[in-house]
């Protein structure tokens, strides 16, 4: 978070959502390994040597992250 040029609260939320998305992708859940997951940069991270790719999204006050084992090329947005 110290390396981010963003406000501390935004940097924290981006980091938290990335770690949570990574653990959900792996089917582990946050109780197992928030301390074991490593977010390297805004585009990728590692968990036990497994490379994870991220796409981050912001909509107003909401921040979210999508995690995938391969690079995410296209995300479609749907409104209901």
N, C-alpha and C positions, 0 to 999 in steps of 0.2 A: 504494500500500500504506500510505503514511503516513496517508491519510485514513480508513482502516478502523479500526473500534473492535475488530476481531478480533485475536487473537494473530498476530504476524508470519508464522509458518509457515502458518497457515490462510489468511491473506490472499494469500500468495504462491501457494499451491496453487490457490486459486480463480482468481487472475489467469492462472496458467499454463494451467489446463484450459480457460478461456474462450478464450485466444489459440489454443491447439491445436485446439479445436472449430471456431473460426472458419476456420482455415486448412484443416482437413479438409473443411468445408462447401464451401469455394471450390475444393477439389481441388488445392491448391497444395503442401501439406506444410510442416512446420516449418522446413526448411532455407531456404526461400525468403523468409519474411517475419515472423518473430516481432517484429523491430524495426519493421516497417511496419504492424502491426496495432495498433489503439487500442481498448482496452476503456474505454468512457466511464463506465459504472456497472454494477451487477449485472444490469441488464435489457437493455442494448444496447451495441453497439460499432460501429466503422467500419473498413472496409478500402478504400482508394482511393475514398472517397465512397459505398461500398455499405453500407447499414445492415444490421446483423446483430442478431438477437434471441437472448437466452440464457435458458435455464432451468438452474438449478444444483441439484445433488442431493448429499446426504450420507447415507451409510449406515455407521454405525460410524466407522472410521478412513478410509473411502474418500470421496473427493470427485470429482464429475464434473460436466461441463457439456454441455448439448445446445445446438447453434447452429442457427438457421433463418433464412431470408430473411423469413418472416412471423412474427407473434406466435404463440407456442405456447399453445394453449388447453387441451389435454388430453394427458397422457402416461399411458399405462397401464403398470402394473407387472405383470410375469409372474414367477412363480417356477417353477423346474423341479425 
